Amino acid sequence: MIPSAIGSVITATFLCWMTNYGFTKFYWVIAKWIITTGLIIFGTFWLFPWGNVAENISLEEGLQSFRNSIYSFDAQGVLIGTVIQVVFLIFIISISVLKPWGRRPLKEQKQVITD
């Protein structure tokens, strides 16, 4: 998962750089960057470790792992975290298709007239 998340960031950076959407020209692009970065951080530092701990406990204890409070916490965290990630991914896809919120207003540059 982590390599594919890194690949997603690299391709998104390339697309923003090479297309007219840019990095900060549109509100929806900024929202996608923030949400995607949050999902990658959440998945890397919380969801993935919870899954590893739950897997290790289940390998060691088998069916007795259901009585382990750490296993229960981590398994519930993985379940809830996965649902949260799927909801946000659907939201990101919707933003990509609908492109709401439009373009950010450009700051008008004042021209100094020199005589």
HUDARA-V594403 format. One line per field, one symbol per residue. ss: DSSP state (h for helix, s for strand, l for the rest). phi: phi as a letter, one per 30 degrees, with the letter a starting at -180 (. if undefined). burial: 1 if it has 24 or more other C-alpha atoms within 12 Angstrom, else 0. A space follows every 50 residues. Layout:
BEGIN
ss=???
phi=???
burial=???
END
This chain:
BEGIN
ss=lhhhhhhhhhhhhhhhhhlllllllshhhhhhhhhhhhhhhhhhhhhhhh hhhhhhhhhhhhhhhhhlhhhhhhhhhhhhhhhhhhhhhhhhhhhhhhll llsllllllllllll
phi=.ddddddddddddddddccddicbdbddddddddddddddddddcbdddd ddddddddddciddddcdddddddddddddddddddddddddddddddhd iiddddddcdccccc
burial=00000000100100000000001001011111101110110110001101 10110010000000000000100110110010001001000100100000 000000000000000
END
